[in-house]
Amino acid sequence: MIKVHCFVSCVCEVLKKNGIDHRPYYFGVWDADFFLDENDRLTYHEKNVDHSFFKNWYETLYGIRLNEWYKNTASKEENVEYLVHLIEEKDDDTHVIVMLDLALLPERENKFHHAPFPHYVMLEKTKDKDVWMMYDPDFRWEGEMEKVQILNAVRSPDVGGGYRFNSNTIQPPSDDTIKAYFRTCMKERENPLTETLQSLVETFWSGSQRHRLNELGLVMKQLPVLAIRKYAYEHAFAFFWKALQFSEDTFEQWCDDIETLEKGFKIVQYQAMKVAKTKKEADYEQLCDQLERQNERERKLKEQLVFYFDEWLLQREPLILHEG
């Protein structure tokens, strides 16, 4: 499975190591929040990003309370000092995650080539007081790094955030919580990312920002970071595949459709850059057509997941559904 969301990947790592099914937690990722900055640029992160939705549902699903140790009201140095204390004092059942600027760690691959690049990782101490162990489940990377380098990336003014949690209270998600979470997350009649892209294209082509049409490609610079979240659909299809025992070929076909959706956003980004350069009506129409195809692809995925969800419910609540 491709990892798609650094916060979600960090907290799911503990579930996987304890044999707890993490796949339902990804129901909230494919339409996870994104933002427009002051220049109408699409962005996956903002300074005051709030993870309350994922934090609260993690506790509801898995019985683990996520405690936010990073204090926005404290200074950066006070937060760094507290992070050092947490790492030095943590036991094996306690986990500490922190947001740092991956762009300040040149030893690490930064495949999106963004700077700054806010990113959550997990940390532990080693026998060497000057070296920490870094776990980055989102990028499937782990290794030792100089503590001073890590803390330098945490000190970046472009990042701020961190949580700690203890896995002693871990529990498998109940059918009722999975049902409630799926219904909360599934926006069957909406595709927020594509609809926002359509709105941006219209705003820059003929709306209030048409004088900035040459910036349309720049507006979508972070689209690949958001598009990769669509791979969260694979986790949902895998969950229902195992529960309903439909064929592997069918599952693989849906995985192909998910990949087509993700790659379709790369085409959107390319066509937006083309429109920004040529300003031709024909290129604008091609971009609009591609966005509508993206809408149709994602609607199809959502419709099928809702179908599987209903089948899964019927498997567990046949009498209740029959009476309804």
N, C-alpha and C positions, 0 to 999 in steps of 0.2 A: 504493500500500500504506500502511496505517495503521501508524505506529510504536508500539511496545508496551512497550519495556524500555530504559531510558536507557543502561545499561552496554552492552548488546548493540548498540544503535543507534550508539553512539560507535565501537566497534571495527569495526562493519560498514561505516562510512562510508569507511574506507581501502580495504576490499575493493572497494566499488562504484567508487571513483575509479580503481582499477587493473583494472577489467573482470573481477574474480573473482566467481563466483556466491556471494552471501552467503546465499541462501535456506535452504540446509541448516542453517546455524547456528541458525535459529529453531526447529528441532525441539525444542530444550531449553527453549523459553520458555513454551509453553502450560501446562505443569505445573511452572513454576519455583517455587523455595522461597518460602514466606510464613511468617508467624509469628503467635503469640498472645502479647500482652504480659501483664504481671502481673495485669491486670484482665480477662483472657480476651477482649481486644479484638483483632480481626483487623487485622494490619498488614503492609504490603509491605516494611517496613524495620525492622531492629533495629541497635543500636549496634555489635555485633560481627559484622555480616553478612559472610559469607565467599563470595567470588566464585570460589573455586578450581575449581568444576565448569566454569564458562564459560571461565575462564582456561586451564585445562589442555586443554580440547577445542579452543579457538581455536588453540593451538600445534599440536595434533595435526592439525587439519583444514587449517590455512593456513600452518603453518611459521613463524609470528610469535610470538616470546616476549613475553609481557606482564610487565613488571617493576613490581612494586609499590614506588613511591617513598615513599608515605605511611607513616610509622612511628608505630604506636600507642604505642610506648614513648617517643617524643619529645614535647616540648611542642607546643602549637598554634603558637606563634610560630616554633619551629624548623622545623616543617613548612611554614609560610607562607614563611619565608625560603628554604627549599629549593625551593619551587614557583617563586618569583621567579627563582632561579638557573636552574632548568630551562627556563623560558620564555625567559629572556634568551639562553641558550646553545644552544637547539635549532636543528637544521638542518631543511631541507625534508622529509627522509625520517623525521624523528623526530616522534612525536605524544605529546601530554601531555593526559591527562584528569584531572579532579578532581571530587570530590563537594562541592557547595555547597548552601546552603539557599536554594532558589528564592524562598521567601517573603520573603527579605530584599532581593530585587531587584524593587521595585514597578514598574520599567519593563517587566519581563517578565510575560507573561500566565501566570497560575497557574490553569489551568482547573479543577483539582480543589479549589481554595480550601482547601488544608490548610496549616497552619502549626504546626511546621516542615514543609518539603517537601524532603527530601534528594533530590538530583538530580545526575547526572553530565553534564558538558559538556567540550568540547575548547577549549583556549586557545592563542593565538599572540600575539606582540608585534606592534606596528605601528611606523610611523616616529615616532609620538608616544610618548615614554617613559611618559607618564601614562595611556595608552589601550591596552587590549588588545582583540584580536578574539576574540569568543566564537562557537563553533559548537555548536549544540544540535540534532543530527540527529533526536533523538526528537520534538521539537516543530517540526521543519523551520524553525528560526529561526537566523539568523546576523546578527551586527552588532557594532559597536564599543561598548565600555562603558568607563567610567572604571575604571582598575585598582584604585583605592582601594575602589570599590563591590564589585568582584568579591572582593577579599581580605576585605572585611568579611563577605561571605556565606560564604566559606571558613572564617572564624574562628568561625562558629556552633558552640556546644557540642553541637549536635544532629547534626553531620555529621563525617565523617572518612574519607578514602580517596582514592587516586589511583594512576594507572598511567602508565607511559611505554612506548613501543614503537617499533621501527624497522621500516619496511616493506620494507627491502632484501631480506629473505629470503622474501617473499610467494610462495605457490604455490597453484595450484588444488587443491581437495580431491580425493583419489583416490576411486574407487568403494568401495574397501575401508574407508576411514575414514568415508565417508558411511553405509555399511551398518552399521558398528559403532556410530556415533553414533545412528542412528535406533533401533536395537535397544535401546540404553541408555536413550534418552529415552521411548520409547513405553510407557506404562503402560496397556495395553489393557484391563485388568480393573479399573482404579482411576480415579477422578476426585477427586483429593485436595481440591480447593477445595470442590466441592459436598458431598463426604462430611464435610468439617470443618464446613461450614455446618449440615448436618443434625445433627451432634453438638452444635453450639452451641445450636441451637433446642431440642433435647431437654433439654439441661442447664439452660437458662433457663426452659423450660416446666414441666418436672416433675422435674428433677434437683437437683443440689446448689446451683444458683444461681437457683432459682425465686423466691427473695425479691428478686431483682434483675431480674425480668421487664421492668420498665419501662425497663431499659437495653438491651434487645435491639437496638433500632435503632442505638444508639450503638456497640454491639459491631461492627456491620457498616458503620461510617462510611467505612472505606477500601476497601470492596468494589469500587467503580467502578475504582480504580487496578489492582486485581488482575484484574477482569473483562476489561479492555482487552487483557490478555495473550492472550486467546483468539483475537485477530486473527492471532496467529502461525500459526494453522492455514492462513490464506490463503497464507502463504509456502510452506508444505509442499505444498498443493494446486497452487500455481503451478509449483513445481519438477517435480512429477510430470506436470502438464498439458503442459509443454513437452517432457518426456522421452518421454511416451507418446502425445502428439498426440491426446488425446481432445478432444471439441468444446468450443468456447468457451461454448456454452450450458450444458453440463454444469458447467464450471468456475464460471460465474456462479451456477448453482443452489447449488453448495456454498458460495459466498461469501454467498449469502442465508441459508443455514442457520447459518453462522458468526455473522453479524450477529444472527440471532434468538437464538443462544446468549448473545451478549454483552448484548443488551438484556434477556434473560431474568433476568440478575442484577440489573438495575435494578428489575425487578418484585419479585424476592426482597427487595431492600433496602426497598422501599416496604411490602411485606406484613409484614416484620419490624417496621417502625415502627408499623404498624397493630395488630399483635398486642400490642406493648408498651403501646399506648394503651388498646385495648379489652379486652384479656385474654379475648376470647371464643373458645370452642372452634371455632366455625365459621371464624374468621379463622386460627386455628392450623392447621386442616386444609387451608385454601387454601394456606397457606405450604408445608406439607409436600408437597402435590400439585405445586406449582410447582418445588420442589427435585427431586422425582422426574422431572418433565419435563426439567429441566436435565440430570440424569444420563442420561436416554435420548437427548437430543440429542447430548451429547458422546460417548457410546458409539458412536452412529451415525457420527460424524465419524471417530473412531479406527478403527472397523472398515473404513471406506472407505479410509483412508490405508494401513492394513495391506494391503488388497487391492492398491492401486496400488504399494506397496512391493514386494510379491511379483511383480507384473507387471514392474516395473523390474528386479528381480533376474533374472527369466527372460530379459529382453531382453539382459542382460549376461553371464549365466552359464548359457546353455541346456543345455550339455553336463553341467555339474556338477549342476544340478537334475535333469536326466533320469536321471543315474546314481544320484542319491540316491533 
